[in-house]
Amino acid sequence: MRFIITGRNIEVTEGLRNAVQEKIGKLEHYFTPDTEIHVTLSVEKDRQKIEVTIPLKGTIIRSEQTSTDMYVSIDLVEEIIERQLRRYKTRIVDKKQAGSETDFSQAYMDADYEDEGIKIVRTKRFGIKPMDPEEACVQMELLGHSFYVFFNADTEEVNVVYKRKNNTYGLIEPELD
């Protein structure tokens, strides 16, 4: 694996570089030797953030983690990527059997991992009253949620408003054919 490590508002010290290569290097057995791992370390106020992107043929493995300590963030991101790899192995095997090449090592492809699957642990039912997107944003804020499903009174369709990272809002409208 080839690491491309960059820093934003932080100097990438030898200690950080070694920590990244040691922790994420544990994933080496999943990939071919020529796989590139793009790592960006950044600091904003008291937030230490790591972003890891692994571009592969036909897909991208990506995770970002934030904590108050960069080494904790590095540990967290490695765990997340490993979980993603286990979860998507079934899909990758299906593609490979269909004849497409992958960037994954043969040992990883041959290994048998338990498919975690998707588990729905809670179902919620609620009445939807017609409202405009601005009112839906207010309701979302009052509930303390990061998204809100509502019936748009203007378009008479179910929409979703969501809170973005920079404290702005987004609106998802269905596109019917």
Summary of the structure (lengths in Angstrom):
residues: 177
radius of gyration: 20.8
end to end distance: 44.0
largest distance: 57.2
contacts: 423
relative contact order: 0.10
helix: 34%
strand: 32%
